[in-house]
Amino acid sequence: MQKLIQRLTRDEDGATAIEYGLIAALIAIALVSSFLNLGNMLEETFNTIATALHLANA
């Protein structure tokens, strides 16, 4: 039993997988926030264009 515990404490494969998972999660969060920000900027731009076109036709 003691050898099993020692082997498990030296095994770092699980830690590496968790680290990769955390990195992937952080990248995903950064991408989502970037896309949301880009979407908001595009919406504002299209609203400005739509307003300008509406005023030009009035």
C-alpha positions in Angstrom: 0.0 0.0 0.0 2.8 2.4 0.8 4.5 1.7 -2.5 1.2 2.6 -4.3 1.0 5.9 -2.5 4.6 6.7 -3.3 4.0 5.9 -6.9 0.9 8.0 -7.1 2.7 11.0 -5.5 5.5 10.8 -8.1 3.1 10.4 -11.0 2.6 13.8 -12.7 0.6 12.7 -15.8 -2.7 13.7 -14.2 -1.3 17.1 -13.2 -0.1 17.7 -16.8 -3.6 16.9 -18.1 -5.2 19.3 -15.6 -2.7 22.0 -16.6 -3.6 21.6 -20.3 -7.3 21.7 -19.4 -6.8 24.9 -17.5 -4.9 26.5 -20.4 -7.6 25.4 -22.8 -10.3 26.9 -20.6 -8.4 30.2 -20.3 -8.0 30.4 -24.0 -11.7 29.6 -24.5 -12.6 32.4 -22.1 -10.4 34.9 -23.9 -11.8 34.0 -27.2 -15.4 34.2 -26.0 -14.8 37.6 -24.5 -13.1 38.8 -27.6 -15.9 37.7 -29.8 -18.5 39.3 -27.6 -16.5 42.6 -27.7 -16.2 42.3 -31.5 -19.9 41.6 -31.8 -20.8 44.7 -29.8 -18.5 46.9 -31.9 -20.0 45.5 -35.1 -23.5 46.1 -33.8 -22.6 49.7 -33.0 -21.1 50.2 -36.4 -24.1 48.8 -38.2 -26.5 50.9 -36.1 -24.5 54.0 -37.1 -24.7 53.1 -40.7 -28.4 52.3 -40.5 -29.1 55.6 -38.8 -27.1 57.5 -41.4 -29.0 55.8 -44.3 -32.3 56.5 -42.6 -31.5 60.1 -42.2 -30.2 60.4 -45.8 -33.6 59.0 -47.1 -35.7 61.3 -44.9 
